Amino acid sequence: MRIEDVLARLAAVRPNGERSWMARCPAHDDRNPSLSVSEGEGGRVLFNCFAGCAAESVAAALGLKMADLMGDQTRRSDPHERDDRTPNSERRTPNAEGMQLLAYNFSN
């Protein structure tokens, strides 16, 4: 899924730098935008809720699976094909701003 499609599902979206936005987090009652949304390598959609919501909770509140946010790496030839894969491992890495970035590995 493209970042533009994800942003269309969020409320109170405003730019916050190059390929980065702030929005209200759909995973909790958010009155002031606390969700950072940015585009990572390969078109990945990255979430960081400053109120502490997990990226998985944000994705679920949007009706998405984490696999939907992985950009070009999980593109299928049939866009309507359901993807029920489960990640077999994850890696958490802090970026320069101290946000935790999640990378998931999937097996077929």
N, C-alpha and C positions, 0 to 999 in steps of 0.2 A: 504494500500500500504506500502511495506517495504521501509525503508530509502534508501537502495541500489538502488531501482527503482527511487526514487526521485533524488538522486545524479546523476544518469545516464542522467537525463534531464537537468542538470546544466552545465555551462561552468567554466573552471578554478578552479576546485574543488581541495582543498588541506586540509590535516588534520590540526585540531586546538585543539587537546586534545582528551581525551577518548570519543568516540562516538560523536565527534563534528567536523565540517568542516567549511571552508570559501569558498565562491563561488561568481561569479558575479551574481548580482540580475537581474532576467529576467524582473522585473517590471519597470526598468528604464535603461537608457543608462549608464551602469556600466563599467568603464574601469579598475578599481581596485576592487578586490573582497570586497564587503561590506555586503554580506549576510551570516549570521551565521546560520548554519543548524545543529541541534542536535537531538538525539533520546531521547525522554522522556519516562516516565513510560508507560508500556503497549505497547511499540513500536510506540508511538505517534511521529510524525515528527514535530519539532518545528523550526520556522523561526524567525529571527530578522534581519531586514535590518537596518544597521547603518546610511543609508541615509534617513530613515524615511518611507519607503514603508510599507503599512499594510500587514499582513500575508495573508489576503484574496486576495490582489492584486498579491502577489507573486504566490499563488496557482493558480489563474486564468491565469497568464502569462504562467504557466506550463501546462495549460489545465486540472487543477484539481479543485475539490471542497474541502472545509475544511473537510468534512466528510471523504474524501479519506486519510487524514493525521492522523486519530485518532487511528491507530494501531488496536490491538485486539478487542477494544471495539465496532467497527462497522463492524467487519467481518461478512459476510453473508454466508449462506450455498451454494448459487450459486454466484460465483465470477463475473458472467456476469449480474447479476441483477442490474438494475439501482436504485440508491438511490437518491430520490428527496426530502428527508426530509430537513426541514428548522430548524435551531436552535431556541429554544424558549427562551433561555437565554444564557448569556455568563458571565464569570468571568475573570477579569484581575488581575494577581498577579505578583509582581516583584520577580525575583529570586535573588540569592546572588550577581550576577554580575550587577544587576539593570535592566536586560532585562525584558520586559513585557511578561508573559506567558498567553496564552488565553486558557480557558477551556470552551467548549460548551456543553450545555445540549440539547438533542433532545427528542421529543415526537414522538410516532409512528403515 
